[in-house]
Amino acid sequence: MENKKVSTVKTFFDGPTSTFTHVVFEKVGSHCAIIDSVLNYDPKSGRTSTESADEVIEFIQQQKLQVDWILETHAHADHLSAGPYIKKHLGGKLAIGKHIQEVQTVFKSIFHLEDTFKTDGSQFDFLIEADEELPLGNLKIKCLFVPGHTPACVAYAIEDAIFIGDTMFMPDVGTARCDFPGGNAKVLYQSAKRILSFPNETKLYMCHDYPPNEREAAYITTVLDERQHNIHIHDGVSEEDFVRMRMARDVTLEMPALILPAVQINIRAGEFPPKEANGVSYLKIPLNYL
């Protein structure tokens, strides 16, 4: 029987957005993938900066890693992607699930974007098919479609670990909301159960953590921990009960603080909107719509 390889993971935390960025590789000098990068954004001034991405870049350069993939688990609503900035400095292909096309179509209408904005996903270098495998040196990445939070959510199974995006959180936090356009609580239940069907010892890496006051932010758990202790979807919770809970909870939640800038940038694969005649890029805020 072939021995299962073990990936090495270096995780970075962006405090203002509670986001974890993961660099996955085999060893010093090997190929790597970057999952869910962060471009810093100040909502008061509208200015962006690159402190979080620069920390990732510095580590990759120190470890002499070759970037093959810059992966997004979905078009995030809580932080801006630094994908293009990292690609400019390190190379690699920007990739996301193929159903980003659905998300682009919905939000092109919501933000009344320019006619030339394409909804075919062509802003990304690579659109991922369900269960597609991507090479990563001696490792491999299996791409799992896990919609529900958004139609385009993908989890990345890399050897002994799964990077699950916003599908689930740490056991004491629960699961992702499903009230964004294209979200579906029934579908999220099925996606979470797919992840929880992996062996109990499988490590699950978070994209975010919103911890209770008594603990620090954490980014790793296991299938067994989630099955036993996840407050929303532990073993024994039925699909009907989950959907009822999720729908009741979602109507009480505020919109993420950065949803308006984040989605506009992230459906463009992290690029800014086209500059206008004065040389400045602008974001839109739809009034009394969301």
N, C-alpha and C positions, 0 to 999 in steps of 0.2 A: 504494500500500500504506500502511495506517495505521501511523504511527510508534508504536513501543512506548513507553509511558510508563515512567519510572524512579521507583521509590519511594525515599524517604529513611528511613533506619533509625537510631534511637538505641537503643543497647543498654546495659543495666544488669546488673551482676554481683553476685550474693549469694554471698559467699565461703563461709559455713558450709554451704550446701547445694549449692554449685557450680552454681547456676542462673542462666541468662540470661533477662532479661525484655526484650522488644523492643517499641518504640513505632514504628509504621510510619505514614508520612504522606507527603504530596506536598511541602508547603512550609509556611512560617510561616502560621498562621491557617487551615490546611486541616483536613479531617476526618482522624481517626487511629484506629488499632486498637492495642490493647495485647495482647500475646501472652505468656501464662504469667507472671502476676504472683506475687509472693512475700509471704506474711505471716510475719514472723519469729516463731520459736517456740523457747523454752528448754525442752528436755526434762527438765532437772533440776528446774525449778520448776513446769512446766506453764503458764508465762505466755507470752502473745503480745504482740508489739509491732509497730510499723508503720514502722520506719526505711526499709526497702527500698521499700515502697509510697509513702512520703512523698517519696522522691527522684524517683520517676516522676511523681507528681502535680505536684511543683514544676516539673519540666521542661515538662510539658504546659501548665501555666498560663503559664510564661514565653514559650512559643512560641505561645500563644493558639490551641491546637488544640481541636477539638471531638471528643470521644470518641464514636464510633459503636458500636464493638465492644470487648468485653473477652473475648478468646478463650482457651480452654483447648485444648491439643493432646490432653490426656487427663486422667484422674483420677490425678494424680501420687502416687507413693509416697515421694517424697524431699523434698517441701516442701509447705507449706500454701498455698492460694490466697488472695490478698488481693482477689479479685474484688468481694465485697460492699462492702468498705471503699472501694475506688476508685470503684465505682458511686455510693456515697453522696456522694462529693465531686465527681465529674466527670460523672456520668450514663453513658449507654451501655447496651448490651444484653449480658448474660452469655450466652455461647454455647459449645456443645460438640457433638461428634458424637452422633447419635441413639442409637448403640449404648451410650451411658452407661447405658441401661436394663438391659442385660445385666450390667454391672459392679455396678450398684446391687443387682440381684437376688442376685448371688453374695455380696456383702459384707453385705447385710442379714442373711443367714443366718449368715455367719462371725461377725459381731459381735452377733448376736441383738438387732437394733435394735428400737425400739418399733414396735408394730403400725401406728401411724399414719404411719410413714416410707413414702413412696410410691416405687415403683420405675418410674415412668413418665417420669422426667426433668423433671418439672414444677418442680423447684427452680430450673432454669435458665430464662432468658427465651426462649431460642431453641435448638432442636435442629436440627443440620445434617444435611442429606441428602448422599448421595454425589454428588460433582461439582457440588454447588450453588454458585452464584456469589452473593456478597454485595457490595453496593455500598459504596464507600468514597470518597465525593466523586468526583473524576475518575479514581480508581483502581478496580480491582475485585479481589476476593478469590475465587480458585477453591479450593474445599475438597476435598481428596483424602483418601479413606479409606485409611489405611495400617495396618491391624491387624497383630497378631503379638506386639508387646510387651504390649498389652491389646486387647480387642475394640473399644474405642472410640477408638483413636488416629486423629487427623486431622492432616494437614499442610496448611499454608496457602500457596498459590502466589499471590504478589502481584507482578504485572508481571514483573520480571527476577529475582525471588528466591523461594525456598521456605523456609518455617519448618517444620522437619521433626520437631520434638518429640524423642522418644526413639528414633525409628526407627533412626537412625544417629548416630554421633559423629564427631569428627575422625578422619582416616584412621589415625592411629597408636593409636586407642582401639578402633575397630571398630563394633560394633552393640549394640543393646539386648538385655537378657536376655528370655527367653520363658517363665520358670517361674512367673510369677504366675498366679493363677486366670484362665483364659480365654486365656492366652498360647499361641502356636503358632509354632515355629521355621520350619516350611514356609511359613506365611502371611507371616511377617516377611520371608523371602527374597523372596517375590513383591512385597511392598510396597516393599522397598528397590529392587528392580529397576524398579518403576514410577517411583520418583523418579529413578533413574539413566538413565531413558529420555529425560529432558528434555535440551535442548541442553547441550553440554559447558560452555559459559560461564555457565550458570545458577548463581547464588550460593545456597549452602545455609547457613542459619543454624541453629546448634545451640541446644538447650534446656539442655544440660549439657556440661561438659568435665571429664574426670578425667585430666589430662595426666601423662605420664611426668615424672620428676623434672627432666629437663634442659630443660624449656620451661615458659613461663607459660600460663595458661589462654587458650584461643582459642575464638572463636565463629563463624567464617565460613570456608567452604571452597567448592569448586565441584564440579559433577558430574564434571568431568574428573579432578580430584584424587582424588575418591572411587573412580572407576572404575579409576584407575591404582594407587592406593596404600592403599586401605582394607584393613587386615590381615585382615578377616573376609570381605569380599564384593567384592573387586576383580574385574575382568574375568577370566574363566576359572574362577572358583570355581563348581562345580556346586551345584544345590539339595541333592543328596544329601550332598555334602561339607560344605556349610554347616550343614545340620540336624545332622549328626553332631558337628561342632565345637561348635555352640551348645548342644546337649543335654549334652555332656561338660563344657563350661565352666560351665553354669548350676548344676550340682549342687555345684560348689565355692564358689559365691558366698554370702556372708552376706546376710541380709535388710537392706534399707536402714534406717538408724538411725531414720528418722521414719515408717516405713511404717504403724505402728499409729495414731498421731494423724493423719497426713496423709490417708490414705484415708478415714477416718471424716468428716473435715471436707470433703474435696474431692468426695465423692459427694453432699454436701449443697450443692454450688455455693459452697463456702467459708463457709457458715453453721455456727455451733456447734450441738451437740445441744440439744434443748429443756431449759430450766432445770428443775431439780427443785424440790421443795417449799421448800428452803432458799435458792432463788434462784441456785444455782450450776449451770453446765453440767459434765457429766462425760464423759470418754472411757472406752472399755472396752479391756481387755487380755485377749484369750483365751489362757488358759494351756495350754501343751502342745498347741497346735492347728496353728499354721502351721509 
